[in-house]
Amino acid sequence: MYKNRKAIVLLSGGLDSTTAMAIAKSEGYEIYALTFYYGQLHKFEIDSAKQIAKSFSVKKHNLIDIDLKTFGSSALTSDIDVPKDRLIDNNNNEIPITYVPARNTIFLSFALAWAEVLPAYDIFIGVNSVDYSGYPDCRPEFITAFEKLANIATKIGVESSERITIHTPLSQMTKSEIIKLGMSLGIDYALTHSCYDPNSIGKPCGHCDACILRLQGFEQVGIEDPLNYQK
Amino acid sequence: MYKNRKAIVLLSGGLDSTTAMAIAKSEGYEIYALTFYYGQLHKFEIDSAKQIAKSFSVKKHNLIDIDLKTFGSSALTSDIDVPKDRLIDNNNNEIPITYVPARNTIFLSFALAWAEVLPAYDIFIGVNSVDYSGYPDCRPEFITAFEKLANIATKIGVESSERITIHTPLSQMTKSEIIKLGMSLGIDYALTHSCYDPNSIGKPCGHCDACILRLQGFEQVGIEDPLNYQK
């Protein structure tokens, strides 16, 4: 247990990042949650992130507004259609249109800035490389490269004897394993939001990659997803 | 000459980034300039960046608003006093209070997002590791680590046969060498802004690290800095 040791947790409001936060909390870290509004159309996840941060009694929740729409070119931030009922096959090495350019690099860079100031040497990110959409910035080699950069790029990396660590507790877990672990840690998944293309009142579509992976996970666990999907 | 090849140039509005842009332009690149308003007190440099981008007829100038003040803790973004008349000694390994946490990591991350979308494989940054303030994210090892990350983190890095390159043409040059080169490329340094602590109408102080390095550079070249300093 790392009592009173600070950890920054990237919290999107989704199932994975919420579980990563619960894991950090269960390990005794004091939680500093970081959420981004980056022009995503599924901004209901921001409301989820706020509720989740509150329910976890985080030490601080920082909401950062960055405009990735400026650069364009993702189905998550523009009017390109979100693909539905897609066969998710990570062996074909295809990166889908929902990929947001350099998103995790940007998110981790901000986390790093906050880490310097606190200071904190532990950053948690809920990336997963098993049941995922094939984004390059979710892979273990990306995390390794970022961790190396973090320790070169910063004053705390250079001056302190401690190393900055990027924790990816979900990296090698299936979605059902993530859900099972999260439930054992007391997460109320009804608070989380995963859908890329919710309707106007935030109801998930049930057919985008995020919904498919989530629903498959709950099915494998053998319990019902507490979210109320569009009919 | 790389005619019609796109390059993203990080343009602060200062002497170094302007020179880096002139070099990219002289090599034939089509310039996409990227400037950040990050809560810096010396925001006159933003006006300089706009004028400079215009004078270089860049293809596009993107101005990104990010709030690094949220995290606090730099003399450039808070009411901590900017040190004056400091002896700048890079051999003592001291990182000054004007260091902004993870700034270049964040800036390059945004550049990377834009690079993905254009796409562009060349990013120019005017970091210098000779006449500089000792910031960790100006060192060659930082740039090497970021370039490696860039090629792992992105769709273009993964899918294309081309490598993303972070160009640091000023890295090993002294300030006077930078100024000489810039003048030979036709830069009007009267447009640039370097001071960390200008007065209310933007006149440079002449005593912060940035002013000292700049003034020494012009002195070594044997010409007068065209800027109008505070008396």
Boltz contact constraints between the chains, C-beta under 6 A:
constraints:
  - contact:
      token1: [A, 66]
      token2: [B, 66]
      max_distance: 6.0
  - contact:
      token1: [A, 71]
      token2: [B, 113]
      max_distance: 6.0
  - contact:
      token1: [A, 71]
      token2: [B, 114]
      max_distance: 6.0
  - contact:
      token1: [A, 71]
      token2: [B, 117]
      max_distance: 6.0
  - contact:
      token1: [A, 72]
      token2: [B, 117]
      max_distance: 6.0
  - contact:
      token1: [A, 73]
      token2: [B, 117]
      max_distance: 6.0
  - contact:
      token1: [A, 95]
      token2: [B, 155]
      max_distance: 6.0
  - contact:
      token1: [A, 101]
      token2: [B, 113]
      max_distance: 6.0
  - contact:
      token1: [A, 101]
      token2: [B, 116]
      max_distance: 6.0
  - contact:
      token1: [A, 101]
      token2: [B, 117]
      max_distance: 6.0
  - contact:
      token1: [A, 102]
      token2: [B, 109]
      max_distance: 6.0
  - contact:
      token1: [A, 102]
      token2: [B, 112]
      max_distance: 6.0
  - contact:
      token1: [A, 102]
      token2: [B, 113]
      max_distance: 6.0
  - contact:
      token1: [A, 102]
      token2: [B, 116]
      max_distance: 6.0
  - contact:
      token1: [A, 105]
      token2: [B, 109]
      max_distance: 6.0
  - contact:
      token1: [A, 105]
      token2: [B, 112]
      max_distance: 6.0
  - contact:
      token1: [A, 105]
      token2: [B, 153]
      max_distance: 6.0
  - contact:
      token1: [A, 106]
      token2: [B, 109]
      max_distance: 6.0
  - contact:
      token1: [A, 109]
      token2: [B, 102]
      max_distance: 6.0
  - contact:
      token1: [A, 109]
      token2: [B, 105]
      max_distance: 6.0
  - contact:
      token1: [A, 109]
      token2: [B, 106]
      max_distance: 6.0
  - contact:
      token1: [A, 109]
      token2: [B, 109]
      max_distance: 6.0
  - contact:
      token1: [A, 112]
      token2: [B, 102]
      max_distance: 6.0
  - contact:
      token1: [A, 112]
      token2: [B, 105]
      max_distance: 6.0
  - contact:
      token1: [A, 113]
      token2: [B, 71]
      max_distance: 6.0
  - contact:
      token1: [A, 113]
      token2: [B, 101]
      max_distance: 6.0
  - contact:
      token1: [A, 113]
      token2: [B, 102]
      max_distance: 6.0
  - contact:
      token1: [A, 114]
      token2: [B, 71]
      max_distance: 6.0
  - contact:
      token1: [A, 116]
      token2: [B, 101]
      max_distance: 6.0
  - contact:
      token1: [A, 116]
      token2: [B, 102]
      max_distance: 6.0
  - contact:
      token1: [A, 117]
      token2: [B, 71]
      max_distance: 6.0
  - contact:
      token1: [A, 117]
      token2: [B, 72]
      max_distance: 6.0
  - contact:
      token1: [A, 117]
      token2: [B, 73]
      max_distance: 6.0
  - contact:
      token1: [A, 117]
      token2: [B, 101]
      max_distance: 6.0
  - contact:
      token1: [A, 136]
      token2: [B, 158]
      max_distance: 6.0
  - contact:
      token1: [A, 137]
      token2: [B, 153]
      max_distance: 6.0
  - contact:
      token1: [A, 141]
      token2: [B, 152]
      max_distance: 6.0
  - contact:
      token1: [A, 142]
      token2: [B, 152]
      max_distance: 6.0
  - contact:
      token1: [A, 142]
      token2: [B, 153]
      max_distance: 6.0
  - contact:
      token1: [A, 145]
      token2: [B, 148]
      max_distance: 6.0
  - contact:
      token1: [A, 145]
      token2: [B, 149]
      max_distance: 6.0
  - contact:
      token1: [A, 145]
      token2: [B, 152]
      max_distance: 6.0
  - contact:
      token1: [A, 146]
      token2: [B, 149]
      max_distance: 6.0
  - contact:
      token1: [A, 148]
      token2: [B, 145]
      max_distance: 6.0
  - contact:
      token1: [A, 149]
      token2: [B, 145]
      max_distance: 6.0
  - contact:
      token1: [A, 149]
      token2: [B, 146]
      max_distance: 6.0
  - contact:
      token1: [A, 149]
      token2: [B, 149]
      max_distance: 6.0
  - contact:
      token1: [A, 152]
      token2: [B, 141]
      max_distance: 6.0
  - contact:
      token1: [A, 152]
      token2: [B, 142]
      max_distance: 6.0
  - contact:
      token1: [A, 152]
      token2: [B, 145]
      max_distance: 6.0
  - contact:
      token1: [A, 153]
      token2: [B, 105]
      max_distance: 6.0
  - contact:
      token1: [A, 153]
      token2: [B, 137]
      max_distance: 6.0
  - contact:
      token1: [A, 153]
      token2: [B, 142]
      max_distance: 6.0
  - contact:
      token1: [A, 154]
      token2: [B, 136]
      max_distance: 6.0
  - contact:
      token1: [A, 155]
      token2: [B, 95]
      max_distance: 6.0
  - contact:
      token1: [A, 158]
      token2: [B, 136]
      max_distance: 6.0
